[in-house]
Amino acid sequence: MSLFAALLAPLLALVSPAKAAAHPAMPPATTEAPAAQAAPLPAAAEAGTVSAPVVAPVTADDALIDGRRRPGYQKELPDKVEQDNPGAVNAPPPEAFYDTWDGEGSPSDLVLDTGVPDRWRITSSLCPKRDAATGEINTALYTLFPRLAYVCHSKLDPFHHNTLKGDRPLAAGKKPGFLKGDDWFFIANGVSDTVFEPRSFPIPVGNQTTTDPDSIDTFGRSKSLVLSQTFVAGFSLLKGETAFKPPIVEYRVSIAGNINHVEVPERRVLFVEPSKGTQRTDGFIGLQEAFVDYHIGRFDTKRFDFVSLRVGIQPFQSDFRGFLFNDNQLGVRLFGNRDNNRVQFNLAAFWRIEKDTNSGLNDITAPLRRDWIVTGNIFRQDFPIIGLTSQLSATWNRNRETEIYIDKNGFPVRPALLGDLRPRRYDVVYLGYGVDGHVGRLNMTGQLYGAFGKDRNNSLTSEPAKIRAFFAAAELSYDRDWARFRASGLYASGDSNPYDNTEKGFDAILENPQFAGADTSYWIRQSIPFAGGGRVISVNGRNGILNSLRSSKDEGQSNFLNPGTALVGLGGDFDLTPHLQVSANANHLWFANTKVLQVLRNEGSIPRDIGWDLSVASTWRPKAAQNVVLRVSAAVLEAGAGFRDLFDQRGHGRQFASVLANLTLAF
């Protein structure tokens, strides 16, 4: 008897006690096989009142995992049931059945066609059909069978069995001819993502860029507005019964379209030419996924451990929280699992696609970047202790982008306008270890990285330099009833001597961290321009946490001459109702080392304190699912001494705020 049948036995007993009694559940199997003996008879059987079946001896299952038991396990199957019913009436021929009703008489006169195309459509085959002539549905069946309303639903209903959601395979007569064999599933998904984001941040100005002729200060007005609408449509064809095992083959395509509108108070923020004004409306369509996933084979036919090969534009996240590399890129990925899914592995190589400047989507019309990533990782569940999953990873980023690249708005992004302005080439290897899971009731996520490599051109010395940088982050949380309390800590090393030909500032490839409040945090969501000492350079990147002094997170190169980042924070998530969650975060940020900032700004000292990042967010899911999600958050940066030293002018650099309203609709 299989594990599924053993779990089903108690349910069968409730439905049909007489049938369930014929096959009683066995006691749990242990890790050691007891001596072969018949199971003891019930007391009633010893008294002769019932006839007890003879049960096969219980033995250990060779496939069981050490230290685990399987309840209700019986290795030997019962004897085959033979039926002999002489004189039984045969089933009527097909022509004796009808599946239409002419409206005469009572609906009870209707006899249903009991034929079903496959086991997935046993219940849906009872649904009334649409009349070919009138296009109307015969609702008389609902009078005869009221509970059909729970089975028969529109194809656009994502909350019930739906062929468009892959719950049922394509019917034999409706699938394309190039799909050979059975069990082909089609999955369509659509997402609408709407963003409304008023915000304020320091905006540097000059004589030719200010819109206020009476202003001669370094920084202008700070308020701006972002409106963005993104539509994503994805389609998959896959073969295989995926409830218990991975698909044999999958073809997937995902296209995203974005329209965005931005308003700022100063010139030369949105365009390099001051004459183009302070508003911009732009649109773009990008190919986010286009891959083939082929199931090479299985290691273990009992547990469905597998290995697959995926080729094409595909999503990949290098660690649990997206600290190093989280993107959809062109690549080849070999992945699978082992030991009853307790070990998972990835081996992948990516050739980076250029991004559209204003939407961040893949631009397949542009030449591929001379930037390659080779990565491998392995996950082990219940290691080093039960409840924790460990990950070891190695990632090599090889960059040879020596040509000058100008973004869509006219700003140079490669090489960054920092230091000697010469093109850069670098090789860096990231060695990482991460954990995710729980220790008792304490949830835990942690990540360590070491970055080691060589930069062919240090932008301050114009000489080759070694890369030696480090990163550590951890988040602990504790659940108590409807509340989760979180504590976060992060440290990314900064460069303490920009002229020693060793770059010690940690930078990622393309980060998108889900950490310390994620994009509800002011510092993670907003990009702060670095005015003075570097043109078109930002202290941090949008949807990034590292203070890397890059020209662009999406289009620029990694920069290991940076001040680094330190963060300590507290937060909480509170499920007020099944539909409404409120979150709050309080993070304090510092520069790990300000020596690079001092050199670029030509200042003798700059304090490390960035300030307090305070945010609150509410998430409303009216369907208690991810199909409709409305999230509204507000964040404030209370500037510390270091931030005020860099950006405070006439008392306007002490406090900045942002509001994020995000509506997501998914099918």
N, C-alpha and C positions, 0 to 999 in steps of 0.2 A: 504493500500500500504506500502511495506517495505521501509526502508531507502535506500536500494540499488536501488529499483525501482524509488524512488523519485529522486535520483541522476542521474539516467539513463534517466529521462524524457526529459531534454534538448537535449541529444544526439539523442533520437528518433525523436525529432522535426526537427533536421537537416536532418535525414535520410528520414523521411516520415512525412511532415508537416500535411498531411490530417489525418493520424492516431493519431499524437500527439495532434491535436486540439480536438479530441474526448474525451481526458482525460487531461484537463488543469491542470497544477501544482497548488497546493493550497498555500496560503500565509503561512509564517512560524508559527509554533505552539508556543504559549507563555506559560509561567509557570502558568498563570491563565486562566481558561476556560471562554471565553466570553459567553454572553447569546446566546441561540440557535436561529439562524436566518439564512436565506438563504444568500448566498454570493451575493453582488450587481452585476447586469447585466452589461456587457460592454455597452458602449454608442451605438455601432452599434446594439446591441440586443434591446435596448430600442426603437430605431427608427424602429424596425421591419425588419431590413435587414438580420439578421441571427437568427437562433434558438439556444438559449443558453441552455445548460444542467442544470438541477437542481442539485446542489451540496449539499452533506450532511454537516451539521454544523460542525465546527472545535472545537474539544475539546482537553483538555490536555491529554497527554499520561502518564498513571500512572508510567510507567517504566523510564520516563525521569529523568535525574539528575537535582537537584536544581541548578538554575543559568545557565543552558544550554538550547539552543533552537534547534529544528530540522527543517531545512528548507524544504519546499515543502512537508509537512507531511499531509496525509489524512488517518484518521483511518478507515473509512468505505470503503469497497471495492465496485467497480462498479458491476452492475448486470451481471450475467453470460450471455455470448454471445451464442445464439442458432443459428445454421445454418441449413437450409433446402433447399437443391438443388436438386429438382426432375429432373431426366433425366441426372444427372451428369455422366461422364464417370469414371468407376472404374480404379484403378491403374492396370497396366499390371502384369501378374504373374511373378514370379522370373525367370522362364526359358526364358523369353523374353529379359533378360539382359545378356551382355557379358562383361568380363573384360580382354580380351586378344585381340591382334591384330596380324594377320598373316603376316603383311607387305604388303599385296595387297591393291591397291587403295591408298586413301589419309587418313592421320591420322584423318581427320574429320569424316570418316566413323565409327570411334570407338564409341561405346556406353558404358558409365561407369556403373559399378555396384554401385548403390547408397546405398546399405546396409552398416551400420556402427555398430561396436560391442558395443560401448558405447559413451557417450557424450564427453569424453576426446579425442576420435579419429575421430571426425567429419571431420577435415581437413586432417589428416594424412592418412585416408582411401583412399584418392584420389591418393596417391603416387604410382608410378609404382612399380610393384613387381619384384623380382629377379627370372629369369628363373631357374627352378629346374634342368634342364638338362645342360645348358651352364653356369649358374651362373652369367649371364650378366643381366643388368637392361635395360628394354625397355625405351629408352630416347625419344621416339616419343611423349610421353605425354607432354614433356616440350615444344615441338613445338606447340602443340595444346593449352596448358595452360601454358604460360610462368611464371606466378606467382606461380606455384607449387614449383619453386626453393626456395621460401621463406618459404615453409612449410616442404619440404622433406629434412631431414638432417641425417647424420650418427649418430649411437647410441653413438659414442664417442665424439660427439659435445656437450660440456657443456653449450653452450650459447643459445640453443633452447630447445623446449620441448623434453624431453628425459625420457624414462622409467627407465633408470639407475639412474636418478637424482630424481625420485619420482614425476615427473610431471604428469605421467599417471599411473593408477593402473595396476597390473598384469592382463593379459587377463585370462578369466575364464578357458581356456583350457591349460594354460601354468604355472599356479601356483602349488606349491607342494600340495600333497593331504592332509597334516596335517593342512593346512591353511583353516579354515572353514569360510564361508560367503564371502561377496563381499568387495570391496574397500581396498584391500591389496596393499600396495606400497612398492617398493624396492628401497633403496638408497645406492649407492656405491660411496665412495669418496677415493681419493688417493692424497697424499702430498709427494713431494720431497723437502727436506730442505738441502741446501748445505752451509757450513760455511768455510770460509778462514780467518784466524785470526792471523796475526803476532802481537806480543806484547812484552812489557818489564815490569818487576816488580822485586822488591828486592828478591833475592834468597840467603838464608843463606847457608854457607858452613862451613866445619870443616876440620881437617887434613885428614880424611879418605874419604871425599866426593868431594873435589875440583878436577877438571880436569886440573888445572893449578898448577904444583908443585912449582912455584915461588910465589904463592899467599898465604899469611898467614892472610888475612883479614877476617872479619866476614861475608862479603857478596861477592859473586862472580859475574860473568857476568849475565846480566839480560834479554837478548833477548831470545824469544822462539817463537814457531809456533804451531798452532792448525789447523788441518784439520778434518772436520766432515761431514759425509753424513748420513742423516736419511730418511728412507722411512716409510710412514704411510699408511696403508690400513684399511678402515672402511666399515662396512656393516650393514645396518639396514633393518628390516622388521617391518612395522607398519600398523595398521588398523585404518581407519577413514578418513573422508574428512577434512584434516588439514588446509584448507584455512580459515575456520572460527572457528574451535574448536580444542582442543588438541586431539591427537590420543587416541584410546581406549586401545591399547596395543602396545608396541614397544619392539623388541628384537634387541640389538646392540652389535657388537663385533668390536674392533679396535686393530690392531697389529702394532707394530713399530719395525723396525730394524735399528741399528746404526753401522757404521764403523768409527772409529776415529784414527787419527795419531797425535802424539805429539812429538816435539823435543825441548829439553832444553839444556842449556850449562853446567849444573853441575849435578853431580851424587846425588843419594838419594833424588831426587825430585819426580821422577815417581815411583820408587820402594824403598822399605825399604833396600834392599840389594845393596850396592854400586857397586857390581860386574855386575849388570844387565844393566848398561849403561844409556844413556841419550835419548834414543828413545823408543817409545812404539806404537804399532799398535794393536788395540783391536776391537772386534765386539760383539754385543749382540742383542737378540730379546726379546722384552718385551710385555706383554699383558697390554694394556693401558685402554681398556674398555671391559666390558663383563657384561651387565645388562639387566634386564627385567623391563620395566616401564608399570605399570598397572593403567588404569584410573578407579579409584574407583567410582566416580560419580560426579554429578554437583549440585551446590548450586542453580543456577538460570538457567532455561532452555532458557530464552530469551537472556541472556548475555554470556552464556557458561562459567561462573565461575565454577571451577573444583577443585578436589583434587585427587592426584595421589601418587602411591607408587612405588619407584624405589629401586631395590635390586641388588647388584653386584658391580663390579669395575666401578666407575663413576667419572666424574670430579666434583669438587666443589670449589667455591671461596667464602670466608667468608665475603668479603666486596667489595666495588666498584673497588678498585685498587689493590687488592691482597696483602695487608700489613701483614695479619696474617696467613692465610692458603689458599694455592692455589695449588691443587694437584689432581691426579687421584688415588683414594684409594678404598679399599673394604668397603662397607657400606650399610646402609639402610636409605632411605630418604623419608620422607613424605612431600609433597609440594603441593601448589595450590594457588588459588587467591579468592578474594571476592570483592563485591561492584563494579561490572563492571570493574574488574582488577585494581582498584585503591589501593587494598591491596593485597600483596603477602606474603607468609610465607614459611619457611623451618624448619623442625625438622629432624635432622640427627645424626647418630652415625657411626663412622668409626674405623676400626681396621687396623692399618698401615701395609702396605706391605714393605718388605725390598727393597731397591733400588740397582741397579747395580752401582758399584763405578764409572766407567769411562763414562758411557752413561747417567746415571740418570734415566733409564727406570725401570719399575716394574720388580722385580725378583720373580716370583711366585714359583720358585723351592726352595727358602729359607724359613725357618719357619717364620711365622708372628711375627712381633715385639710385645713386651709387652708394647705397647703404644696405648692408646685409646683416641678418641676425640668424645665428645658429644656436639652438637651445635644446637642452634635455633635462628632464626631471623625473623623479620617482617618488611616489607617495606610499606610505606604509601606515595602515590603520592600526589602532591600539598599540602605538609605539611612541615613546618609551613606556607609557602606562596605558591601561585600558581607558578608552574615552578620548584619547588624543590621536590625531593623525599627523605624522611627520612628513616633511617634504625636503628632499635634497635637490638642488638645481645648479646647473652651470650654463651660462649664457655668454655668447661671444658676439659683440657688436663691431663690425668692420666698416668704417666710413672712409670713402674716398671722394668726397664731394668738394673738388677743388675749383669748380666753376662758380662764377657769381650768379646768384639766383634772386630775382626780384619777385615779390608776391603780387597778387592781383590788384592791390591798392597802390602799388608803386614803391613800396618800402623794401630795401634790401634785407634779406633774412639769412643768406648764406654767401660768404661768411658774415658773422655778426659784426656790427660796427663797434668793435671793442678792441682796444689796444692797437696793434700794428695793422689791423684790417687785412692781413694776409690770409689766403685760403688755408684750411686746416685739414689734416688727415689724422685719424686716430684708430687704434685698436684697443678695446677694453673687454676684459672678461669679468663677469659678475658671478661670484660663488655665493650661494645662498642656502640658508636653512630656515624652515618655517614650521610652525605648529598651529593646529586649529582643532578645537574640540572643547572638552570640559574635564575638570578634575573634581569629581563629586558634583556639587551644585554650582561650582565656579566655572563659568565659561571663559575660554582663553584663546586668544589669537596672538601670534608673535612672528616676527620676521627679522632675520639678520642677513646683511649683504656686505661683501667686500668687493671693491672694484679695483682691478689691477690691470695695468696696460701701459701704453705709450702714446703720447700726443706728439706728432711730428713738428708742431709749431705752437709753442707757448706764445699766446698773443701779447704778453708783456715783455718777454725776453727775446722773442723770435728764434728761440732755440728748442731742440727736442726736449721733452720733459716726461718723466715717469708719472703714472697715475696711481695713487694710493689713497683710496677713500673708503669710508665705512658708513653703514646705515643700520639702525636698530629701531624697531617699533613694536609695541605691545598694547593690547587692549584686554582688560579684564572686565567681566560683567557678572552680575548676580541677579537671579530672578526671584522675586518674592510676589507670589500671587499675580496681579495684573501689572506689576511694575518691574522694569529692568534697570539696574543702576550700573553705570559704566565708568571706568577710569582708563585714560589713554596716556601714553607717553611715546615720544618719538625723538630721535636724534640722528641728524645727518651731518657728517663732519664738514667743516669749513677749512679753507686754506689759510694757514697762519703766516706764510711767507711767500708772496707771489713771485719772488725772484730766485727761489732756490732750485728751480727746475724739477720740482716735485709738486704735482697738482693734487691737493688733498680735499677738494670740495666735491661731495657726492652729488651726482646727477643721474637721472634715470634715462631710459630710452624714450618711452612715452607713457607717462603715469596717468592714472585715473583712480585715485585712492578712495575706497569706501571705508573711511576712517574718521573718527573724532567729529562726527556730524556731516561728513562728506560735503555735498554741494550746498547744504543749508548754512555751512560755515562761511563767514565773510572772506577769510584769507584763502580758503580753498576755491571758492567760486570766482572771486575777482582777481584780475591781473593788475598789478601796480606798476606803472611806468617808472623806470629808473632815470631820473633827470640829472644831467651833469655827469660827465665821465664816460658816457656810453650813449650812442644815438640809437633810437628804436630798440631799446633793451628794456625788458621788464624784470622786476625783482623776482617775481614768481609767475607761473603760468596759470591761465584759466583752467579750472577743474584740476589743479595740481597744488601740492603742498610744499614743494621744494623751492628754496630761494636760490635759483640756479643762474640768474642773470642771462637768460637765453633771449634770442630775438623772437622765437616762436616755439611753442611746445610741439605744434603739429609739423611745421615746415623747417624749423631750425635744427642746428646740430647741438649735441650734448656739450655742456661747458663745465669743466672740472676746476676752473678758477672762480669759485663762488664763496659766499660767506657761510653757507650751511644753514641748518634749521634745527631748532629745538622747540618742543611742544610738550606741555603737560595739561591735561584736561579732565574734567568731570562732566558726566551727562546722564540722562535718564530717558527711557521710553516708557510711556504710560498708556496702556490700553483702556481708555475710559469706557468704551463700548466695543462690541465686536466690529463696529464699522469705523470708529474714530480712535486715532492714536495721536498723542501729543508727545513731542520730544523737546528736550532742552539741553544745551551744551554751553560750557564755559571753558574756553581754552586760553592759556597764556603762551605767547610765542616769543622766541628770542632768535637773534642771529647767533650761530655757533661761534663765529669769529668774524670781526668786522675789518680785518686788515686789508682785504681786497677792496672794500668800500672806501677805506681811507685813501688808498692809492688812487683809485679812480676819481674820487672827489677832491683829492689833494687837500685832505683834512688831517690834522694831527691825531684826533680821536673821535670815534663815533660810538655811543653806548650800544649795547647789545639788545636792549629791551625793545621789542616790537609793540607789545601791548596786549590787551585783553580782547578776545574775540568771543562775543556773547550772541547766542542765537536761540530761537525758539521756532518750532515747526509743528504744524498739524497736518495729519494725513487722513483723508476721509475716503472710505471705500463703501459706497452705498449698497453694492451687491455682495459685500464681504468676500470679494475676490479681486484679482488684478485686472479685471476687464474695464473697470471705471475707477480711476484714482485721481483725486484732487489733493494737491499738496500746496500749502501756503506757508512760507517761512519769512522771518525777518531777522536780520543780523546787524550787529553794530561792532565796529572796531574802535575801542578806546585806546588811542595811541599812547605808546610808551615813549621813553626818552630817546631811544634810537630812531624810531619812526618820525618823531617830531624834529629831530636833528636833520633828517633827510628831506622832509616834506612840509614842515610847518612854516608858513609865511603869513604874517599879519594875523596870527591866531586862527587860521582856517585849516590847519592840518592836525587838529587834535581829535576829531571824531568823524567817522565816515559810516554810512549805512547802506544796506541793500535789502530789497524785498523781492522774493521769488514766488510767483504764482505759476503752478505747473499742472495742467490737466492732461492726463493720459487716457486714451480710449484704445482698447485692444480687442481684437477678434481672433 
